[in-house]
């Protein structure tokens, strides 16, 4: 199915006829096989195949072909007669090409037509308008949903099996980016899918140490390219993790190549791979310094020299607090999260699983170029979780730590290095019963938020807008005045400085479940306003999203949830927060404690009332009216116990004045409203009479706090108003006359 030959236009030193003109999709792969039967001693180096491509616009691109043995994976430096041209067209229309041999062997010319049908996405580059992020061709932003696929030796397994059991499952889940170990194939070949077919071979080293120009393995190249070709056809970008230097994994070492071998190695790799648009970037290798002139810098300059398509270049920095990504040789930062918490690994390793070290690592790595968290220790179940004790909660938080740091990341949920499976509890984490299925869902939720709830590509890390928060748990991403996203780990409260705007599509998102709790519109009329936010609970990590009306597209976050219980939770939290707002608490931890206490009280009262009402209904239906009074007394006793505990809970957090204000908030401030009405109606009340009125209203408030509805609360106050009125009448006041006098504007009505 994926035989390379089927994709090749075979040309034997002749120009194709017009009817044979190949059709190639935009950003797809043009490939031409050319036979040259000259008996070169070393077909890799004795002759070069050069080609000039001319675009429909007239732009000319000089590039190289490469020797490919028999064109099917056979052959070596001394055998084979097939060379190939590869190219990725980036303009629609007819392209022409002319190739030549450096030894004077006659060349030829031809053409192909680039069409929109079947077009690819293009090459990943830094987004021109906001280089925190990636974009196809630098202009079309893309959220990288990236998985670390670790099957080194899987390139020698049946490609159709790998497609069905690995790649398609990732693609079906929305992954558009893979970090892989098989590009380039330099080590660790025993890591293949044990539940798949046996590999053709485990001898997969790309070349013999020190001699790529004489020992390049064409069969291994064809194995790698079958995988890369399939992924390219499905617009899945590939990040080479192990890269060019096998020395880190006991493979062929860059340091053992002389300058001539280095140049051949890079030029040959580039001529084969750079026409694949899905080559996410060139990576030297993992965990290197970044500033070694004879290693990664010399390599990067060679890549820049030969890659006419301009794929990004990087190295992976284990300790990115001090990095070299500012150098012009590099286009992005690929990082790990070490030496963030401490100056040496003995101290620092205690924090490798901590999400905040991931956040700080990506923040420290940004030098105007995109950051990719290539090896976040909390993000890798394979290798790092067993070494650090990281959990799936750490993984979820680390993912958000990277995203709010303005960075992309990869993760994995399979286990083991040398016991790799596609299926089962240690395999890819997409089965319903897989132990890391939760993590896969967490990443789905994050990707959905970033692509559907906000325009992530317009946003930047904005922790400086936060205050009154825990910086180890709360991080912000924002496009000021238009959209804000705050991750609040463990439900931590925070305040954020908002720029002027009318935010209408607002919600809390549970990062564990994806459930959303709408927030009513927020209007900021002044240039800047600090608003405090209390996440709905401490039981999960919450994400706050605020989106201004100009980019909301008609969406609004004000609709109550369809699930009755969720809608009730939203209602009582909003009600409780309005009460907390009246207290003006500077301590957000205390504010959240009070909010939660009030909301819990509402819920507990609801449960008592619902139980009481259900029992009474049942008693009436069964003709057991005599039981109703006992049911009501039981409910009242439960309310009284709950009331005492609630006041004790509030009193442990607040002073008496603040507790009274909470009580007023729960009863619509009816104590003061009613009291002031009496004072206006009867301005000559004595201190003793005023005190008696206030005492009655306070007693009413204690009962009304436990009532189940606004009507019941008002009914309780109305009952106590009757008691007060009787008292005032006994004191000689004519309340009817006083009321009429108040309406008419007269101040009379006293005794």
C-alpha distance (Angstrom), angle and dihedral (degrees) to the residues before:
residue distance angle dihedral
X1 . . .
X2 3.76 . .
X3 3.82 97.6 .
X4 3.77 106.8 151.8
X5 3.81 92.5 -141.5
X6 3.80 91.3 64.8
X7 3.80 89.0 63.9
X8 3.80 95.7 49.6
X9 3.75 127.7 96.2
X10 3.81 104.6 -146.5
X11 3.77 115.6 -141.0
X12 3.80 123.9 174.2
X13 3.80 103.8 -160.1
X14 3.77 92.6 -60.0
X15 3.77 136.8 106.5
X16 3.82 113.8 -111.0
X17 3.77 118.5 -117.1
X18 3.80 119.6 -108.1
X19 3.79 91.5 -101.2
X20 3.80 90.2 56.1
X21 3.79 96.0 51.1
X22 3.80 105.0 135.8
X23 3.79 120.2 -121.1
X24 3.80 115.1 -141.3
X25 3.79 128.7 -176.6
X26 3.78 118.7 -122.2
X27 3.84 109.1 -85.7
X28 3.80 89.9 6.8
X29 3.78 127.7 118.2
X30 3.79 124.9 -80.1
X31 3.81 109.7 -166.3
X32 3.77 131.1 179.1
X33 3.82 128.2 -177.5
X34 3.80 117.1 -148.3
X35 3.79 126.2 -170.1
X36 3.78 119.9 -140.9
X37 3.81 114.5 175.0
X38 3.79 98.3 -171.8
X39 3.82 111.1 129.7
X40 3.80 100.7 -120.0
X41 3.80 116.3 179.9
X42 3.82 90.3 -139.1
X43 3.75 112.1 18.4
X44 3.82 91.6 -169.6
X45 3.78 95.1 60.8
X46 3.80 112.7 12.4
X47 3.78 94.2 78.4
X48 3.78 136.4 19.6
X49 3.78 125.1 -146.0
X50 3.79 108.0 -145.3
X51 3.78 125.5 -173.8
X52 3.77 137.7 -175.3
X53 3.79 118.2 -152.1
X54 3.79 120.0 -160.2
X55 3.79 118.2 -156.7
X56 3.81 125.1 -145.1
X57 3.82 86.9 -103.6
X58 3.79 91.3 56.0
X59 3.79 94.6 -105.9
X60 3.81 111.8 146.1
X61 3.81 124.3 -145.4
X62 3.81 121.4 -169.0
X63 3.78 114.5 -153.9
X64 3.81 142.9 149.2
X65 3.74 139.6 -109.4
X66 3.79 123.8 -143.3
X67 3.79 139.3 -138.8
X68 3.81 112.4 -105.0
X69 3.82 106.0 177.6
X70 3.79 110.0 -132.0
X71 3.82 90.8 -11.7
X72 3.79 92.6 -111.2
X73 3.79 102.0 73.8
X74 3.77 97.9 -79.2
X75 3.78 128.2 109.7
X76 3.76 135.1 52.1
X77 3.80 140.4 -146.7
X78 3.81 90.8 -57.1
X79 3.81 101.0 38.7
X80 3.78 139.0 47.9
X81 3.80 134.7 58.6
X82 3.82 105.8 -142.4
X83 3.79 124.3 106.6
X84 3.78 121.9 175.8
X85 3.75 139.5 -148.3
X86 3.80 118.4 -150.8
X87 3.77 127.5 -176.9
X88 3.79 141.1 163.3
X89 3.84 112.8 -143.2
X90 3.80 116.9 -146.4
X91 3.82 98.6 -177.4
X92 3.79 129.8 66.1
X93 3.79 117.8 -120.6
X94 3.81 138.2 43.1
X95 3.79 117.6 -20.8
X96 3.76 122.6 -167.6
X97 3.77 128.4 -158.1
X98 3.78 137.0 -169.7
X99 3.78 122.4 -166.6
X100 3.78 132.3 -166.5
X101 3.79 139.1 -175.0
X102 3.77 118.1 -127.1
X103 3.81 91.8 -136.7
X104 3.79 92.4 59.7
X105 3.77 97.9 -101.0
X106 3.81 105.9 151.3
X107 3.77 115.2 -92.4
X108 3.78 129.9 -160.7
X109 3.78 143.3 -151.3
X110 3.76 137.4 -129.4
X111 3.76 145.0 151.8
X112 3.77 144.4 -128.9
X113 3.77 133.4 -165.3
X114 3.79 121.3 -121.7
X115 3.81 113.0 -148.8
X116 3.78 136.8 -176.6
X117 3.81 93.8 -126.6
X118 3.78 109.1 98.2
X119 3.79 92.1 9.5
X120 3.77 119.5 171.7
X121 3.78 127.1 -136.2
X122 3.78 97.3 -106.7
X123 3.80 132.0 -130.0
X124 3.79 124.0 -30.8
X125 3.78 111.4 -116.4
X126 3.81 137.1 156.2
X127 3.80 109.9 -72.4
X128 3.80 105.9 -104.6
X129 3.80 95.1 -142.5
X130 3.82 96.5 45.5
X131 3.81 116.2 11.9
X132 3.78 93.8 -163.1
X133 3.78 85.3 85.0
X134 3.78 140.6 49.5
X135 3.78 126.8 -115.1
X136 3.77 135.2 -176.9
X137 3.81 105.0 -101.5
X138 3.79 87.5 -7.3
X139 3.80 92.5 -75.8
X140 3.83 109.9 69.4
X141 3.83 108.6 64.3
X142 3.78 117.1 -138.9
X143 3.78 131.3 -173.4
X144 3.78 106.3 -133.9
X145 3.76 110.3 -133.0
X146 3.77 96.4 -170.2
X147 3.79 134.6 -176.2
X148 3.81 127.8 -172.2
X149 3.84 105.4 -127.6
X150 3.80 107.9 -168.9
X151 3.80 106.9 -172.7
X152 3.82 102.4 128.5
X153 3.80 94.7 167.4
X154 3.80 94.6 36.1
X155 3.80 90.5 93.0
X156 3.83 86.4 76.4
X157 3.81 92.5 53.4
X158 3.78 123.4 90.1
X159 3.80 105.4 -69.4
X160 3.80 93.6 -146.2
X161 3.81 90.3 56.8
X162 3.82 91.7 48.9
X163 3.80 90.5 48.9
X164 3.80 94.1 51.3
X165 3.79 98.4 39.7
X166 3.78 102.6 34.2
X167 3.80 118.1 12.3
X168 3.80 100.0 38.5
X169 3.78 91.3 48.5
X170 3.79 89.8 54.0
X171 3.80 92.9 44.9
X172 3.81 92.0 47.4
X173 3.81 87.8 54.4
X174 3.80 90.7 54.9
X175 3.80 101.0 -102.0
X176 3.80 112.2 154.9
X177 3.81 98.6 171.3
X178 3.80 133.9 49.4
X179 3.76 130.8 -171.4
X180 3.80 105.3 -148.2
X181 3.80 139.3 -174.0
X182 3.82 98.6 -153.4
X183 3.79 94.7 72.5
X184 2.97 100.8 103.2
X185 3.81 104.7 16.3
X186 3.80 102.7 -138.1
X187 3.81 108.1 129.5
X188 3.78 153.7 -9.5
X189 3.80 98.1 55.1
X190 3.79 94.8 163.8
X191 3.79 86.9 74.9
X192 3.78 101.2 93.7
X193 3.83 134.9 123.4
X194 3.78 106.1 -73.3
X195 3.81 92.0 -164.9
X196 3.80 90.8 55.8
X197 3.80 132.3 74.1
X198 3.78 118.9 -63.2
X199 3.83 114.5 -89.3
X200 3.79 117.1 -105.5
X201 3.79 87.1 -124.4
X202 3.78 140.6 -15.4
X203 3.79 91.4 -146.3
X204 3.79 94.6 98.1
X205 3.79 105.6 139.8
X206 3.79 106.4 140.2
X207 3.80 95.2 -139.4
X208 3.79 140.8 -9.5
X209 3.77 114.0 -88.0
X210 3.80 110.5 -85.4
X211 3.82 97.6 2.9
X212 3.80 114.5 74.3
X213 3.81 91.9 144.9
X214 3.80 92.0 64.3
X215 3.80 104.2 26.5
X216 3.80 106.8 40.2
X217 3.82 108.9 147.1
X218 3.80 108.9 -131.9
X219 3.79 93.4 -176.3
X220 3.81 89.1 58.1
X221 3.80 90.5 48.1
X222 3.79 90.4 55.4
X223 3.81 91.0 49.3
X224 3.80 92.2 52.0
X225 3.77 93.1 44.7
X226 3.81 94.1 51.8
X227 3.78 87.4 62.4
X228 3.78 95.2 41.5
X229 3.81 90.9 47.8
X230 3.79 93.6 52.3
X231 3.79 91.7 48.6
X232 3.80 91.3 45.9
X233 3.80 90.3 53.3
X234 3.81 87.8 54.4
X235 3.82 96.3 43.9
X236 3.79 94.7 -114.9
X237 3.79 110.3 148.5
X238 3.80 119.1 -140.5
X239 3.81 126.9 -143.9
X240 3.81 112.8 -160.4
X241 3.80 104.7 -137.3
X242 3.81 101.4 179.5
X243 3.77 91.5 38.3
X244 3.80 125.6 172.4
X245 3.80 104.0 -29.9
X246 3.78 114.4 73.8
X247 3.80 93.5 179.8
X248 3.82 91.8 93.2
X249 3.81 87.8 64.0
X250 3.81 101.7 33.8
X251 3.80 91.2 -94.4
X252 3.81 132.8 120.8
X253 3.81 108.7 -41.0
X254 3.78 127.4 -133.6
X255 3.81 88.6 -147.8
X256 3.82 90.5 63.5
X257 3.79 92.8 58.8
X258 3.78 118.5 94.2
X259 3.81 118.4 -139.6
X260 3.79 93.1 -92.4
X261 3.81 92.1 51.0
X262 3.80 91.9 45.9
X263 3.78 91.2 53.3
X264 3.81 93.0 47.4
X265 3.81 91.8 46.3
X266 3.79 94.5 52.0
X267 3.80 95.4 41.0
X268 3.80 92.6 49.3
X269 3.80 93.8 47.4
X270 3.81 91.6 46.9
X271 3.80 93.3 48.5
X272 3.81 90.1 54.2
X273 3.79 101.8 38.0
X274 3.79 111.2 26.4
X275 3.85 94.4 74.8
X276 3.82 87.6 64.9
X277 3.80 104.0 94.6
X278 3.79 90.8 -156.6
X279 3.79 94.0 65.0
X280 3.80 93.4 118.0
X281 3.78 95.4 -161.7
X282 3.77 144.4 -38.5
X283 3.82 111.5 -100.3
X284 3.80 122.4 -170.4
X285 3.80 94.8 -154.4
X286 3.80 141.2 -65.6
X287 3.83 125.8 -71.2
X288 3.78 104.2 8.0
X289 3.78 131.8 141.1
X290 3.80 98.9 -109.3
X291 3.82 97.8 -141.1
X292 3.82 104.5 71.6
X293 3.78 108.0 126.8
X294 3.81 96.5 -154.8
X295 3.78 95.6 42.9
X296 3.81 126.9 34.4
X297 3.81 96.2 3.6
X298 3.81 94.1 49.2
X299 3.81 88.8 46.4
X300 3.82 93.1 48.3
X301 3.81 91.5 51.8
X302 3.80 90.8 52.3
X303 3.80 90.9 49.6
X304 3.79 89.6 51.2
X305 3.80 90.2 49.0
X306 3.80 96.1 53.7
X307 3.82 106.8 28.0
X308 3.80 103.5 87.9
X309 3.81 91.1 176.5
X310 3.79 94.6 62.6
X311 3.79 103.9 -129.1
X312 3.79 113.0 -179.3
X313 3.81 120.9 -92.3
X314 3.80 128.6 -147.8
X315 3.79 148.5 144.2
X316 3.80 125.7 -140.9
X317 3.80 114.6 -108.0
X318 3.78 115.0 -156.5
X319 3.82 93.5 -167.1
X320 3.80 105.3 33.2
X321 3.80 98.4 174.3
X322 3.82 84.1 91.6
X323 3.79 107.4 33.1
X324 3.80 141.3 152.3
X325 3.78 100.8 -138.2
X326 3.79 89.6 119.2
X327 3.80 88.8 73.6
X328 3.82 114.6 105.0
X329 3.81 90.9 -123.8
X330 3.84 90.5 73.5
X331 3.80 131.0 67.4
X332 3.80 101.9 -177.3
X333 3.79 140.6 13.9
X334 3.82 118.2 -114.2
X335 3.78 106.8 -170.5
X336 3.78 151.3 175.3
X337 3.81 126.4 -154.0
X338 3.81 104.8 -115.5
X339 3.82 128.5 130.2
X340 3.78 90.7 19.2
X341 3.80 97.3 113.7
X342 3.79 100.1 35.2
X343 3.82 144.0 12.0
X344 3.80 95.3 -111.5
X345 3.78 135.6 34.4
X346 3.81 94.6 -114.0
X347 3.79 89.6 66.6
X348 3.76 97.8 27.3
X349 3.82 98.0 53.0
X350 3.81 89.6 69.2
X351 3.80 87.3 69.3
X352 3.81 102.5 40.5
X353 3.79 90.0 104.9
X354 3.81 93.8 46.9
X355 3.80 113.7 110.1
X356 3.80 92.8 -142.9
X357 3.81 90.8 63.8
X358 3.81 88.0 58.4
X359 3.79 90.4 50.6
X360 3.78 93.6 48.8
X361 3.81 91.9 44.6
X362 3.80 93.8 57.3
X363 3.80 92.3 42.6
X364 3.82 90.5 51.9
X365 3.81 91.8 47.5
X366 3.79 98.2 55.5
X367 3.80 112.2 105.0
X368 3.79 98.4 156.0
X369 3.82 92.2 -64.2
X370 3.83 129.9 96.5
X371 3.80 118.0 -88.6
X372 3.80 122.7 -140.5
X373 3.81 117.7 -169.2
X374 3.78 95.3 -140.7
X375 3.80 98.9 170.5
X376 3.78 110.4 19.9
X377 3.78 103.5 170.0
X378 3.81 94.4 -144.1
X379 3.81 89.4 48.3
X380 3.81 97.1 59.5
X381 3.76 118.3 75.9
X382 3.79 86.4 178.0
X383 3.79 111.3 77.0
X384 3.81 100.7 -17.9
X385 3.80 105.8 55.8
X386 3.77 93.5 58.4
X387 3.80 90.6 46.8
X388 3.81 98.4 45.9
X389 3.81 102.9 29.2
X390 3.80 90.7 -121.5
X391 3.80 117.2 168.4
X392 3.77 134.2 -152.3
X393 3.80 87.9 -99.7
X394 3.80 88.0 57.7
X395 3.81 89.2 48.6
X396 3.80 92.7 52.4
X397 3.79 93.0 47.0
X398 3.80 92.5 45.7
X399 3.81 90.0 53.2
X400 3.80 90.4 54.1
X401 3.81 89.6 42.5
X402 3.80 88.6 60.2
X403 3.81 95.2 42.9
X404 3.80 93.9 50.0
X405 3.79 87.4 47.1
X406 3.79 87.9 61.8
X407 3.79 93.3 -108.5
X408 3.79 139.8 122.9
X409 3.80 120.9 -132.0
X410 3.77 144.2 -173.9
X411 3.78 127.0 -139.2
X412 3.77 139.9 179.7
X413 3.78 135.5 -152.0
X414 3.78 102.2 -171.0
X415 3.77 124.2 97.7
X416 3.77 140.2 -126.6
X417 3.76 133.1 19.7
X418 3.80 101.1 -124.6
X419 3.80 99.6 25.4
X420 3.77 99.3 62.7
X421 3.80 120.2 169.7
X422 3.79 133.3 175.5
X423 3.80 92.9 -152.7
X424 3.78 137.9 32.2
X425 3.80 131.6 46.2
X426 3.81 93.5 -46.4
X427 3.81 95.9 41.7
X428 3.79 133.6 82.4
X429 3.82 107.8 -31.1
X430 3.78 99.4 -121.7
X431 3.79 105.1 96.2
X432 3.79 116.6 102.8
X433 3.79 91.8 -119.6
X434 3.78 96.6 41.0
X435 3.83 111.9 125.4
X436 3.83 90.3 -129.8
X437 3.79 96.8 43.6
X438 3.81 87.1 108.1
X439 3.79 90.4 59.9
X440 3.80 91.5 50.8
X441 3.80 88.1 52.8
X442 3.81 91.1 48.0
X443 3.80 90.1 55.5
X444 3.82 90.2 46.7
X445 3.80 89.8 53.9
X446 3.79 92.7 49.0
X447 3.80 92.5 48.4
X448 3.81 90.9 48.9
X449 3.80 92.0 51.7
X450 3.79 93.0 47.9
X451 3.80 94.5 47.7
X452 3.81 102.7 33.7
X453 3.80 109.5 23.9
X454 3.80 99.7 41.9
X455 3.78 138.3 18.6
X456 3.79 92.7 -116.1
X457 3.79 94.6 -176.8
X458 3.82 90.8 67.0
X459 3.81 93.5 51.2
X460 3.80 132.5 90.2
X461 3.80 134.6 -167.7
X462 3.80 105.8 -81.7
X463 3.80 109.2 176.7
X464 3.81 88.4 139.1
X465 3.83 88.4 72.9
X466 3.81 91.2 62.0
X467 3.79 126.3 90.7
X468 3.80 138.7 167.3
X469 3.80 89.2 30.8
X470 3.79 142.9 113.2
X471 3.84 104.7 -100.5
X472 3.80 90.2 -158.4
X473 3.79 90.9 62.2
X474 3.81 110.1 23.2
X475 3.81 124.1 65.4
X476 3.79 134.5 166.6
X477 3.78 138.7 -146.2
X478 3.79 118.0 -172.1
X479 3.75 151.5 165.8
X480 3.76 95.4 -156.3
X481 3.77 116.2 -117.9
X482 3.81 92.2 5.6
X483 3.81 111.5 55.3
X484 3.78 139.0 -1.5
X485 3.80 132.2 -171.4
X486 3.80 121.6 -173.1
X487 3.79 125.0 -178.0
X488 3.81 110.5 -151.8
X489 3.79 108.8 -168.5
X490 3.80 115.2 -151.8
X491 3.81 88.1 7.0
X492 3.82 92.0 -72.5
X493 3.83 114.8 179.4
X494 3.79 121.1 -126.0
X495 3.77 145.6 167.8
X496 3.78 123.5 -128.4
X497 3.77 132.6 -166.4
X498 3.81 108.5 -124.2
X499 3.77 124.4 -162.0
X500 3.79 121.7 -136.4
X501 3.78 112.2 -65.9
X502 3.78 147.9 111.9
X503 3.81 107.7 -108.5
X504 3.79 112.3 -162.9
X505 3.82 107.6 156.8
X506 3.79 99.7 63.7
X507 3.77 132.6 149.8
X508 3.76 149.5 144.6
X509 3.81 114.0 -116.9
X510 3.78 122.5 -158.4
X511 3.81 102.7 -134.3
X512 3.82 90.4 -154.2
X513 3.79 99.1 52.8
X514 3.79 105.7 14.3
X515 3.81 90.9 -126.3
X516 3.77 113.6 148.6
X517 3.78 131.7 -143.6
X518 3.82 111.2 -161.3
X519 3.80 120.3 -132.2
X520 3.78 122.1 -151.4
X521 3.83 118.8 -110.1
X522 3.78 117.4 -73.1
X523 3.78 119.5 -150.7
X524 3.80 119.0 -163.3
X525 3.78 107.2 -169.2
X526 3.78 100.9 171.6
X527 3.79 124.3 67.4
X528 3.79 91.8 -97.1
X529 3.78 135.5 4.8
X530 3.79 130.3 -178.7
X531 3.79 111.1 -137.7
X532 3.77 125.8 -174.7
X533 3.78 121.4 -139.5
X534 3.78 129.0 -162.1
X535 3.83 112.9 -162.9
X536 3.80 114.7 -129.5
X537 3.82 94.0 -105.6
X538 3.78 146.5 -10.0
X539 3.78 93.2 -124.4
X540 3.81 96.7 86.8
X541 3.81 143.7 13.3
X542 3.78 112.6 -85.4
X543 3.79 131.0 -155.6
X544 3.79 118.7 -153.0
X545 3.81 115.9 -151.8
X546 3.80 122.8 -172.5
X547 3.81 118.3 178.9
X548 3.81 125.2 -177.4
X549 3.78 120.1 -127.8
X550 3.81 94.2 -113.0
X551 3.80 91.3 66.9
X552 3.81 100.3 25.7
X553 3.80 91.6 88.7
X554 3.80 92.6 -142.1
X555 3.79 93.4 -49.8
X556 3.75 117.4 136.4
X557 3.77 132.4 -170.9
X558 3.79 97.1 -154.2
X559 3.80 99.0 94.0
X560 3.77 115.1 108.7
X561 3.76 115.4 -121.4
X562 3.79 118.7 -90.0
X563 3.81 92.4 -132.7
X564 3.84 105.2 85.7
X565 3.79 95.4 -141.9
X566 3.80 92.9 47.3
X567 3.80 89.8 47.7
X568 3.80 90.2 50.7
X569 3.81 90.9 49.8
X570 3.78 89.9 51.1
X571 3.81 90.8 49.9
X572 3.80 97.3 49.8
X573 3.81 92.4 44.0
X574 3.80 90.7 52.9
X575 3.80 90.3 46.7
X576 3.80 92.0 48.0
X577 3.82 92.4 47.6
X578 3.79 91.3 53.5
X579 3.79 88.2 55.4
X580 3.81 91.8 47.9
X581 3.81 89.6 49.7
X582 3.82 88.6 62.2
X583 3.81 90.1 58.6
X584 3.80 94.8 59.8
X585 3.81 93.0 -146.2
X586 3.81 114.7 -175.5
X587 3.79 92.2 -165.9
X588 3.82 104.3 80.5
X589 3.79 92.5 -168.4
X590 3.78 88.5 58.1
X591 3.80 91.0 43.8
X592 3.79 90.3 54.5
X593 3.80 91.9 47.8
X594 3.80 90.4 53.3
X595 3.80 92.8 44.5
X596 3.79 91.2 51.6
X597 3.81 92.5 45.9
X598 3.80 91.1 52.8
X599 3.80 93.4 45.9
X600 3.81 91.4 47.5
X601 3.80 89.4 51.0
X602 3.79 91.4 52.7
X603 3.79 90.5 49.6
X604 3.82 94.3 47.2
X605 3.79 91.6 49.0
X606 3.80 89.6 49.0
X607 3.80 90.1 53.3
X608 3.82 92.6 49.8
X609 3.79 92.2 47.9
X610 3.80 93.9 46.0
X611 3.80 91.3 49.7
X612 3.81 91.5 47.4
X613 3.79 93.2 48.4
X614 3.81 92.5 47.8
X615 3.82 91.9 50.6
X616 3.78 92.3 47.8
X617 3.79 91.4 49.1
X618 3.78 90.3 50.6
X619 3.81 91.9 47.6
X620 3.79 91.6 51.9
X621 3.79 91.7 47.5
X622 3.81 90.2 52.4
X623 3.79 93.6 45.3
X624 3.79 91.6 -114.0
X625 3.79 96.9 133.8
X626 3.79 89.8 149.4
X627 3.80 89.1 69.3
X628 3.80 94.5 57.2
X629 3.79 95.8 81.4
X630 3.82 91.1 50.6
X631 3.82 90.2 50.0
X632 3.80 91.3 50.8
X633 3.80 91.8 47.8
X634 3.80 90.8 49.4
X635 3.82 90.9 51.0
X636 3.79 91.0 47.1
X637 3.80 91.4 51.7
X638 3.79 90.4 50.5
X639 3.80 90.3 49.4
X640 3.78 92.1 50.7
X641 3.81 92.7 51.5
X642 3.78 90.5 46.5
X643 3.80 90.0 48.5
X644 3.79 92.9 54.2
X645 3.80 92.9 48.9
X646 3.80 91.3 47.2
X647 3.79 94.0 52.3
X648 3.79 90.1 47.0
X649 3.81 89.5 51.6
X650 3.80 92.6 50.3
X651 3.80 92.3 44.8
X652 3.80 90.2 55.7
X653 3.82 89.1 59.7
X654 3.82 105.2 29.2
X655 3.77 138.8 40.3
X656 3.82 120.5 -112.2
X657 3.79 94.9 -95.6
X658 3.81 90.7 52.7
X659 3.80 91.8 46.8
X660 3.80 89.2 53.6
X661 3.80 89.9 50.8
X662 3.80 89.9 53.5
X663 3.79 89.0 51.6
X664 3.80 89.5 49.7
X665 3.81 89.8 50.2
X666 3.78 91.3 53.3
X667 3.81 91.0 51.2
X668 3.80 100.5 43.3
X669 3.83 91.3 -105.1
X670 3.80 88.5 -75.2
X671 3.83 92.5 151.3
X672 3.78 92.6 64.2
X673 3.80 95.7 33.8
X674 3.81 91.6 53.3
X675 3.80 95.2 39.5
X676 3.80 92.9 51.6
X677 3.80 90.0 48.2
X678 3.83 89.7 56.9
X679 3.80 91.1 48.3
X680 3.80 91.8 51.9
X681 3.77 91.8 46.9
X682 3.82 95.1 43.6
X683 3.81 108.2 26.3
X684 3.82 92.8 168.0
X685 3.79 96.6 63.0
X686 3.78 113.7 138.5
X687 3.78 121.8 -121.5
X688 3.79 89.4 -107.8
X689 3.80 91.7 53.4
X690 3.79 92.7 45.9
X691 3.77 90.3 51.4
X692 3.81 90.7 50.4
X693 3.82 91.4 51.6
X694 3.80 92.1 47.9
X695 3.79 92.2 48.4
X696 3.80 90.7 53.0
X697 3.79 92.6 48.5
X698 3.79 91.8 48.3
X699 3.80 88.8 52.0
X700 3.80 88.9 50.2
X701 3.79 89.8 51.0
X702 3.81 92.2 53.9
X703 3.79 89.7 56.2
X704 3.80 96.7 38.7
X705 3.81 90.8 54.3
X706 3.79 88.0 68.9
X707 3.80 96.5 46.0
X708 3.77 118.3 112.7
X709 3.78 102.6 -135.1
X710 3.79 142.4 23.6
X711 3.78 89.4 -107.0
X712 3.80 92.0 55.0
X713 3.80 91.7 47.4
X714 3.80 91.9 51.5
X715 3.79 90.4 45.3
X716 3.80 90.5 56.8
X717 3.80 91.7 50.5
X718 3.78 90.9 46.4
X719 3.80 89.2 53.8
X720 3.79 90.8 52.2
X721 3.79 90.7 45.5
X722 3.79 86.5 59.1
X723 3.81 89.5 53.1
X724 3.82 90.4 48.8
X725 3.79 92.1 47.4
X726 3.80 91.1 51.9
X727 3.79 89.5 49.9
X728 3.81 92.7 50.0
X729 3.79 91.9 46.8
X730 3.81 88.6 53.1
X731 3.80 86.9 51.4
X732 3.81 88.4 57.8
X733 3.78 102.2 -100.0
X734 3.81 120.9 141.9
X735 3.81 99.5 -143.6
X736 3.79 94.6 -177.9
X737 3.79 91.3 54.7
X738 3.80 91.5 43.8
X739 3.78 92.0 51.1
X740 3.80 92.7 49.7
X741 3.79 90.7 46.7
X742 3.79 90.9 52.1
X743 3.80 90.8 51.8
X744 3.79 91.5 48.7
X745 3.80 92.7 47.9
X746 3.83 96.3 -109.7
X747 3.81 119.2 131.8
X748 3.83 94.3 -147.4
X749 3.78 126.0 104.7
X750 3.74 102.1 102.3
X751 3.81 124.5 119.4
